[in-house]
Amino acid sequence: MSEDHGSAPADLLEVRGLTKIFGQLKACDSIDLLIARGEIHALLGENGAGKSTLVKMLFGSLEPNAGEIRWNGSPVRITSPSAARKLGIGMVFQHFSLFEALTAAENIALSLDAGTPIATIAAKSKALSYSYGLPLDPYSLVGDLSVGERQRIEIIRCLLQTPQLIILDEPTSVLTPQEADKLFETLERLRAEGKSILYISHRLEEVKRMCDRATVLRHGKVVGHCDPRQETAASLARMMVGNDVHAVTRPPVDGLAEAQALLQISNLNRKPATPFSIPLKNINLDVRAGEVIGIAGVAGNGQGEFFEAVSGEVLQDRASTIRIRGKDAGRLSISGRRLQGAAFVPEERLGHGAAPRMKLSENLLLSRHRTDRGAFVGGLGMIRTPAISAASQRIIAEMDVRKSAVDPEAAALSGGNLQKFIIGRELDRKPLVMVVNQPTWGVDAGAAARIRQALIELSRAGSAVLVISQDLDELFEVSDAIAVMHNGELSKPMPRAEATFEKIGLLMGGAEPGHVEHPQEVA
């Protein structure tokens, strides 16, 4: 039962004609939105639809060019995140803003009024965290915490500011299924207390489960409102992208046991590079021609360190630790491993997968100047601009990359569209080994289906594909076998036919591999 708000209007937040223009692009075009008290309201849309721009205006990070925001029935101007918090709007971002060397309480204190003693903040944080079923030790160092525990800090920090509206951006993207269920319980309690939640997620089954209403954006405009509980995931996706999203198909493959192991990892160990890094412990894995192996795990359990080792960003002591197509590669650089037929897509798009201030064609040259030397670089090192431009446009068309210029800078693209370009840049080479970290993080349903199908088709053409992902739906959709990384250790791959969400989720949470055959026995 929601709280009695007396004569307060039923709608907590109303947006009328909100518009934001960047140059020639209308990122948000006359958006109308109503959020009622005590409801969980989904904000849906494909990449580049305007969701991020809209919530940044609601949280004071951007100022609209036109339109009106009404709060409790009265027009307001939200000029900064601080003003949004004072008004009663809180936000939990997809990418956390925490200092690893500080405690949970110290991080929380940074967003509160100065002068409050840390002991008081710690006591309030602990009491609030336990009352909402999100237990937190306020004196723990953030660098020692799992990603799920770090998200609790962000949520508790937000709740301590007693918001009436909480904006959540992809809140389950870093959680195990069990942690996500606990979060849903918390959200239901907040709704029962009369708080409103604006919920942004590409996981449509979650939206159907949790949300009372949904507003759908496409190309910066509102294209529909609905009750997601009356829709299917397919119909919601259709509203988002404007047409049917093709289902991903994974054809069976025979003879995998006899197929050549194109990527072999043997006794991979790595000491932590920083005080907060995860050591890798005796990792062994073979990925065969025609096979997709998925690696599940909550973020921060060594996946980043593992990718660095496999990609060549960090070299191994023994060359035989990594073998590509039967040849020792552990002492080869990234380019050296690419020349052996491998391709790599890192988790972080800007700054790691692409140089932000360089054009897409220039980023293509950066990653392929060695492997495509004859095509892209001629004699005396002369760059063949027409060939690079043609390849870049081919990738853009194949992956349906949405952009506002012919050859924009990487930073000018939305995150999902940049991800499509980076994935396409590697797929275009038709590599024999493909290693990709978080292939569809923050990517809409249509683009995610396109990327997943492309990875499966690459494997079925005879390549070995290794997919690291925190999205279990994704791994169950594309993988022939799934292994789990926890605290720097990798479990034995479990054939897809034997894997269940519960088994994989328990391994992600740290259960011993031998204890998940009968998960009902695990407390």
HUMOVEN-V464826 format. One record per backbone hydrogen bond with DSSP energy under -1.0 kcal/mol. CO is the residue of the C=O (numbers start at 1). NH is the residue of the N-H. If there is no record, write none. Layout:
# HUMOVEN-V464826
co = <CO;CO>
nh = <NH;NH>
This chain:
# HUMOVEN-V464826
co = <5;10;12;13;14;15;16;18;19;19;20;20;22;25;25;28;31;33;35;35;39;40;40;41;42;44;46;49;50;51;52;53;54;55;56;56;66;68;69;70;71;74;80;81;82;83;84;84;88;88;90;92;99;100;102;103;104;105;106;108;109;113;117;118;119;120;121;122;123;124;125;126;127;128;129;130;137;138;140;141;142;146;147;148;149;150;151;152;153;154;155;156;158;159;164;165;166;167;168;170;172;176;177;178;179;180;181;182;183;184;185;186;187;188;189;190;191;196;197;198;199;200;202;203;204;205;206;207;213;214;215;216;218;220;221;224;226;227;228;232;233;234;235;236;237;238;260;262;263;264;265;268;270;274;280;283;285;287;287;288;291;292;292;293;294;295;296;301;302;303;304;305;306;307;308;308;308;318;319;321;322;323;324;327;329;330;333;334;335;337;338;341;341;343;345;348;349;354;355;356;358;359;360;361;362;363;364;365;368;370;372;373;376;378;379;382;383;384;385;386;387;388;389;390;391;392;393;394;395;396;408;409;410;414;415;416;417;418;419;420;421;422;423;424;426;427;432;433;434;435;436;438;440;444;445;446;447;448;449;450;451;452;453;454;455;456;457;458;459;463;464;465;466;467;468;471;472;473;474;475;480;481;482;483;484;486;488;489;494;495;495;500;501;502;503;504;505;506;507;512;513;518;519>
nh = <8;37;72;35;70;33;68;31;65;66;27;28;25;22;27;20;18;15;12;13;197;212;213;199;215;217;49;220;54;55;56;57;58;59;61;62;19;16;76;14;74;71;84;85;86;87;88;89;164;165;167;169;102;143;142;107;108;109;110;111;112;116;121;122;123;124;125;126;127;128;129;130;131;132;134;133;140;105;104;144;145;150;151;152;153;154;155;156;157;158;159;160;161;162;196;90;198;92;200;173;175;180;181;182;183;184;185;186;187;188;189;190;191;192;193;195;194;166;41;168;43;170;204;207;208;209;210;211;42;226;44;223;221;29;218;216;214;230;231;236;237;238;239;240;241;242;289;325;287;323;285;283;280;277;270;268;265;262;263;291;465;480;481;467;483;469;485;488;306;307;308;309;310;311;312;313;314;321;330;266;329;264;327;324;332;316;337;338;339;342;341;432;433;435;437;353;354;351;358;411;410;363;364;365;366;367;368;369;372;373;376;377;384;381;382;378;385;388;389;390;391;392;393;394;395;396;397;398;399;401;360;412;413;418;419;420;421;422;423;424;425;426;427;428;429;430;464;343;466;345;468;441;443;448;449;450;451;452;453;454;455;456;457;458;459;460;461;463;462;290;434;293;436;295;438;475;476;477;478;479;496;294;494;296;491;489;281;486;482;498;499;504;505;506;507;508;509;511;510;515;516;521;522>
